[in-house]
Amino acid sequence: MFLILTAACAPMSCGNRAPSQQSEPEVFVARVDGEIDGRVAEYVGRVISDAEDANARAVAVTLDTPGGRLDSTQEMVEDISGAGEVPVITYVTPQGAQAASAGTFIVMGSDVAAMAPQTRLGAATPVDAFGQDIPGVMGEKVRNDAAALITGLAEAHGRNEAWAESAVREAAALDATDALERGVIEHIEPDLKAVLEAADGASVQPKGLTLRTAGAALVQKPPSFRERFGVPLYAIVVPLVLAALIGAGALFAIFRTRRWRVSTGREGMIGEIGTVRRTVSSPSGGMVFVHGELWRALPEDPGSPPLEPNADVEVVGFRRAFVVVRPTRQ
């Protein structure tokens, strides 16, 4: 119990000084490692909001990501763009890191884009949840929408629009040196302190802000328990406390009574409601939009009538690379 509470509460107190106690300018730092999902978007949005409240000089988002969900990526881009009083810096680090796929959108949408040596970005073509190309008209629509988003971000921040579009349509990728030469990023620096020094005094568009980041203290802002694990702290602590008070066997009864569902992995999708995007029939299957992503789908009953576009369906299982769906009960 002590270890859980200590580990969970430590991030809540790390670097959270009130503005009145600040003795030097600060830059809030959010670290994004791994895939981008709703929890990551919530985390970065919260750090940006905290920085605005604390009058921080900037937010630095350090990135090492293979990509992630497009809807979560768009949420992050909107939070970055909406932070009208605080510039947001993205920095791909450490050496060997990447900002691939969804990470490229975030870099292109930031006010200052920097990379460590021997890092890379690009390969931003949208794919389905299994990493496969999205076929047909739906695939074309998704690619067109993604291309419009990333070129709009590049234009707004004065970056290479043609390359941005090629990252989506052709899965183009660049290392840090080429990215700087082609006007995709502004800086290559060995560490975040050097990025802040290099960016100091720059005027960023479209926000019209001038960076004052030289010498600023880096305030690390780790994700909260909920942002890290997808559930609030009390949802873990309360059952453990009750189990300790009334007997170990009570823990399992509590979980059964609460009917907690799996919140991560494919199993967490069972029972989710989605929408048919391409006719679902047996044996070829179709496409459904569920859980924020496009999935190949098969009907639960192979002999049932085809499920037509815009119909609501429920996920009932998985079969190889397909989700298995049935019409929602009316």
C-alpha positions as CSV (number, residue, x, y, z in Angstrom):
1,M,0.0,0.0,0.0
2,F,2.8,2.4,0.9
3,L,4.6,1.8,-2.4
4,I,1.4,2.4,-4.5
5,L,0.6,5.6,-2.7
6,T,4.2,6.9,-2.9
7,A,4.5,6.1,-6.6
8,A,1.2,7.6,-7.4
9,C,1.5,10.7,-5.4
10,A,5.1,11.7,-6.3
11,P,4.2,13.0,-9.8
12,M,1.5,15.2,-8.2
13,S,4.0,17.2,-6.3
14,C,6.9,17.3,-8.8
15,G,7.6,20.8,-10.0
16,N,4.3,22.3,-9.0
17,R,5.4,25.6,-7.6
18,A,2.8,28.4,-7.4
19,P,3.5,31.4,-9.7
20,S,4.1,33.6,-6.7
21,Q,6.9,31.4,-5.5
22,Q,8.8,31.4,-8.8
23,S,12.3,32.8,-8.6
24,E,13.1,32.3,-12.2
25,P,11.3,31.8,-15.6
26,E,10.1,28.3,-16.2
27,V,9.4,26.0,-19.2
28,F,7.0,23.1,-18.5
29,V,8.2,19.8,-20.0
30,A,5.8,17.0,-21.1
31,R,7.5,13.7,-22.1
32,V,5.7,11.6,-24.8
33,D,7.1,8.1,-25.2
34,G,5.3,5.4,-27.1
35,E,2.0,5.5,-29.0
36,I,-0.3,8.5,-28.9
37,D,-3.7,7.8,-27.6
38,G,-6.4,9.6,-25.6
39,R,-4.5,9.4,-22.3
40,V,-1.4,11.1,-24.0
41,A,-3.7,13.8,-25.5
42,E,-5.2,14.5,-22.1
43,Y,-1.8,14.7,-20.4
44,V,-0.3,17.1,-22.9
45,G,-3.5,19.3,-22.9
46,R,-3.3,19.4,-19.1
47,V,0.3,20.5,-19.1
48,I,-0.4,23.2,-21.6
49,S,-3.3,24.5,-19.4
50,D,-1.1,24.4,-16.3
51,A,1.6,26.4,-18.1
52,E,-0.9,29.0,-19.1
53,D,-2.1,29.3,-15.6
54,A,1.4,29.6,-14.2
55,N,2.6,32.1,-16.9
56,A,5.4,29.7,-17.9
57,R,7.6,30.9,-20.7
58,A,6.8,27.9,-22.9
59,V,5.8,24.2,-23.0
60,A,8.3,21.7,-24.4
61,V,6.9,18.4,-25.6
62,T,9.7,15.9,-26.0
63,L,8.8,13.1,-28.5
64,D,9.7,9.6,-29.2
65,T,6.7,8.0,-30.8
66,P,5.9,5.5,-33.7
67,G,2.5,7.2,-34.1
68,G,-0.9,6.6,-32.8
69,R,-4.6,7.5,-33.1
70,L,-5.5,10.3,-35.5
71,D,-8.3,11.6,-33.4
72,S,-6.0,11.9,-30.3
73,T,-3.4,13.5,-32.5
74,Q,-5.9,16.1,-33.7
75,E,-6.9,16.8,-30.1
76,M,-3.2,17.5,-29.3
77,V,-2.8,19.8,-32.3
78,E,-5.9,21.7,-31.3
79,D,-4.6,22.2,-27.7
80,I,-1.2,23.4,-29.1
81,S,-2.8,25.8,-31.5
82,G,-5.3,27.0,-28.9
83,A,-2.6,28.0,-26.4
84,G,-2.6,31.6,-27.5
85,E,-0.4,32.9,-24.7
86,V,2.2,30.2,-24.4
87,P,4.5,28.9,-27.2
88,V,4.7,25.1,-27.6
89,I,8.1,23.6,-28.6
90,T,8.4,20.0,-29.9
91,Y,11.7,18.2,-29.6
92,V,12.4,14.8,-31.0
93,T,14.8,13.1,-28.6
94,P,16.9,11.2,-27.6
95,Q,19.3,10.2,-30.4
96,G,17.7,7.4,-32.3
97,A,14.2,8.6,-31.5
98,Q,11.5,9.2,-34.0
99,A,8.3,11.3,-34.5
100,A,6.7,9.0,-37.0
101,S,3.2,9.1,-38.4
102,A,1.0,10.9,-35.8
103,G,4.1,12.4,-34.3
104,T,4.8,14.2,-37.5
105,F,1.5,16.1,-37.3
106,I,2.4,17.2,-33.8
107,V,5.8,18.5,-34.9
108,M,4.3,20.3,-37.8
109,G,1.7,21.9,-35.6
110,S,4.1,23.2,-32.9
111,D,5.4,26.7,-32.6
112,V,9.0,25.6,-32.6
113,A,10.2,22.3,-34.1
114,A,13.5,20.8,-33.1
115,M,15.2,17.5,-33.3
116,A,18.2,15.8,-31.7
117,P,21.0,14.5,-34.0
118,Q,20.3,11.1,-35.5
119,T,16.5,11.3,-35.1
120,R,13.8,11.1,-37.8
121,L,10.2,12.0,-38.6
122,G,7.7,11.3,-41.3
123,A,5.9,8.3,-42.7
124,A,2.5,9.8,-41.8
125,T,0.2,7.9,-44.2
126,P,-2.9,6.9,-42.3
127,V,-3.4,3.1,-41.8
128,D,-6.0,1.0,-40.1
129,A,-5.6,-0.5,-36.6
130,F,-3.6,-3.4,-38.0
131,G,-1.1,-1.2,-39.8
132,Q,-2.6,-2.0,-43.2
133,D,-3.5,0.5,-46.0
134,I,-7.1,1.7,-45.9
135,P,-8.6,0.5,-49.2
136,G,-11.0,2.1,-51.7
137,V,-12.9,5.4,-51.5
138,M,-12.7,5.4,-47.7
139,G,-8.9,5.3,-47.8
140,E,-8.8,8.1,-50.3
141,K,-11.0,10.3,-48.1
142,V,-8.9,9.6,-45.0
143,R,-5.7,10.4,-46.9
144,N,-7.1,13.6,-48.3
145,D,-8.3,14.8,-44.9
146,A,-4.9,14.0,-43.3
147,A,-3.0,15.8,-46.2
148,A,-5.2,18.8,-45.8
149,L,-4.5,18.9,-42.0
150,I,-0.8,18.5,-42.2
151,T,-0.3,21.0,-45.1
152,G,-2.5,23.5,-43.2
153,L,-0.3,23.1,-40.2
154,A,2.9,23.5,-42.3
155,E,1.5,26.7,-43.9
156,A,0.5,28.3,-40.6
157,H,4.0,27.8,-39.2
158,G,6.0,28.6,-42.3
159,R,7.3,25.1,-42.9
160,N,7.7,23.0,-46.1
161,E,4.1,22.3,-47.3
162,A,5.2,20.0,-50.2
163,W,7.2,17.7,-48.0
164,A,4.4,17.7,-45.4
165,E,2.0,16.4,-48.0
166,S,4.4,13.8,-49.2
167,A,4.7,12.5,-45.7
168,V,1.0,11.6,-45.9
169,R,0.6,10.6,-49.5
170,E,4.0,8.9,-50.1
171,A,5.1,8.0,-46.5
172,A,8.1,10.3,-47.0
173,A,10.5,10.4,-44.0
174,L,13.6,12.5,-43.1
175,D,16.4,12.4,-40.7
176,A,17.2,15.5,-38.6
177,T,19.8,17.0,-41.0
178,D,17.5,16.7,-44.0
179,A,14.6,18.0,-42.1
180,L,16.5,21.2,-41.2
181,E,17.8,21.7,-44.7
182,R,14.3,21.3,-46.2
183,G,12.6,23.7,-43.9
184,V,10.6,21.1,-41.9
185,I,12.1,22.0,-38.5
186,E,14.0,25.0,-37.1
187,H,16.7,23.5,-34.9
188,I,19.0,20.6,-34.4
189,E,20.4,20.6,-30.9
190,P,21.9,18.0,-28.5
191,D,19.6,18.7,-25.6
192,L,16.6,20.6,-24.5
193,K,18.5,23.4,-22.8
194,A,20.3,24.1,-26.1
195,V,16.9,24.2,-27.9
196,L,15.7,26.9,-25.5
197,E,18.9,28.9,-26.0
198,A,18.6,28.6,-29.8
199,A,14.9,29.5,-29.9
200,D,15.2,32.5,-27.6
201,G,14.2,35.8,-29.3
202,A,12.4,34.1,-32.2
203,S,8.9,35.4,-33.1
204,V,6.5,32.5,-33.9
205,Q,3.5,32.6,-36.1
206,P,0.6,32.5,-36.2
207,K,0.5,33.3,-32.5
208,G,2.7,36.3,-32.8
209,L,4.7,35.5,-29.7
210,T,8.3,36.2,-29.0
211,L,10.1,33.4,-27.1
212,R,12.0,34.3,-24.0
213,T,13.4,30.9,-23.1
214,A,17.1,31.4,-22.5
215,G,18.1,30.4,-19.0
216,A,14.6,29.2,-18.1
217,A,14.3,26.4,-15.5
218,L,12.9,23.1,-16.9
219,V,10.0,21.9,-14.8
220,Q,9.2,18.3,-15.5
221,K,5.5,17.5,-15.6
222,P,4.9,13.8,-15.4
223,P,1.5,12.3,-16.3
224,S,-1.0,11.9,-13.4
225,F,-2.0,8.4,-12.3
226,R,-5.2,8.6,-14.4
227,E,-3.2,9.8,-17.5
228,R,-0.7,7.0,-17.1
229,F,-3.0,4.1,-16.3
230,G,-6.4,5.2,-17.6
231,V,-8.2,5.1,-14.3
232,P,-8.2,7.6,-11.3
233,L,-6.1,6.8,-8.3
234,Y,-9.0,6.2,-6.0
235,A,-10.3,3.4,-8.4
236,I,-7.2,1.4,-7.4
237,V,-6.7,2.6,-3.8
238,V,-10.2,2.3,-2.5
239,P,-10.7,-1.5,-3.3
240,L,-7.2,-2.2,-1.8
241,V,-8.1,-0.4,1.4
242,L,-11.4,-2.2,1.6
243,A,-9.8,-5.5,1.0
244,A,-7.2,-4.8,3.7
245,L,-9.9,-3.9,6.2
246,I,-12.5,-6.6,5.5
247,G,-10.4,-9.5,4.2
248,A,-8.4,-10.4,1.0
249,G,-11.2,-12.4,-0.5
250,A,-13.4,-9.3,-0.5
251,L,-11.2,-7.7,-3.3
252,F,-12.6,-10.1,-5.9
253,A,-16.2,-9.5,-4.8
254,I,-15.7,-5.8,-5.2
255,F,-14.4,-6.1,-8.7
256,R,-17.3,-8.4,-9.7
257,T,-19.8,-6.1,-8.1
258,R,-18.4,-3.0,-9.9
259,R,-18.3,-5.0,-13.2
260,W,-15.0,-3.2,-14.2
261,R,-14.3,-3.6,-17.8
262,V,-10.9,-4.1,-19.4
263,S,-9.8,-0.6,-20.6
264,T,-6.8,-1.5,-22.6
265,G,-6.0,-3.9,-25.5
266,R,-8.5,-5.4,-28.0
267,E,-10.6,-7.0,-25.3
268,G,-11.6,-3.5,-24.1
269,M,-13.5,-3.0,-27.3
270,I,-16.0,-5.8,-26.7
271,G,-19.4,-4.1,-26.4
272,E,-18.2,-0.9,-28.1
273,I,-20.7,0.7,-30.6
274,G,-19.4,1.6,-34.1
275,T,-20.6,2.7,-37.5
276,V,-20.4,0.8,-40.8
277,R,-18.3,2.7,-43.3
278,R,-18.2,0.0,-46.0
279,T,-20.8,-2.8,-46.4
280,V,-20.0,-5.7,-44.0
281,S,-20.9,-9.1,-45.4
282,S,-19.5,-12.6,-45.4
283,P,-16.9,-13.8,-46.4
284,S,-15.1,-10.7,-47.7
285,G,-16.0,-8.4,-44.7
286,G,-16.2,-4.6,-44.7
287,M,-15.0,-1.6,-42.7
288,V,-16.4,-0.1,-39.5
289,F,-15.4,3.0,-37.5
290,V,-15.2,2.1,-33.8
291,H,-13.0,3.2,-30.9
292,G,-11.7,6.1,-32.9
293,E,-10.3,4.0,-35.7
294,L,-11.2,2.1,-38.9
295,W,-11.3,-1.7,-38.6
296,R,-11.8,-4.5,-41.0
297,A,-15.0,-6.2,-39.9
298,L,-16.9,-9.5,-40.3
299,P,-20.6,-10.2,-39.4
300,E,-21.3,-12.4,-36.4
301,D,-23.8,-14.4,-38.4
302,P,-22.4,-15.2,-41.9
303,G,-25.9,-15.9,-43.2
304,S,-27.3,-12.5,-42.1
305,P,-28.2,-9.7,-44.5
306,P,-25.3,-7.3,-45.3
307,L,-24.7,-4.5,-42.8
308,E,-25.0,-1.3,-44.9
309,P,-23.0,2.0,-44.5
310,N,-24.1,4.2,-41.6
311,A,-25.7,1.3,-39.7
312,D,-24.8,1.1,-36.0
313,V,-23.0,-2.2,-34.9
314,E,-21.7,-3.7,-31.7
315,V,-18.3,-5.3,-31.4
316,V,-18.7,-8.9,-30.1
317,G,-15.3,-10.4,-30.8
318,F,-12.2,-10.8,-33.0
319,R,-11.3,-13.2,-35.8
320,R,-7.8,-13.0,-37.1
321,A,-7.3,-9.4,-38.3
322,F,-11.0,-8.6,-38.2
323,V,-13.4,-7.4,-35.6
324,V,-16.7,-9.3,-35.4
325,V,-19.8,-7.2,-35.3
326,R,-23.6,-7.5,-35.1
327,P,-26.4,-5.0,-35.5
328,T,-27.2,-3.0,-32.4
329,R,-30.3,-4.1,-30.5
330,Q,-33.1,-1.6,-31.1
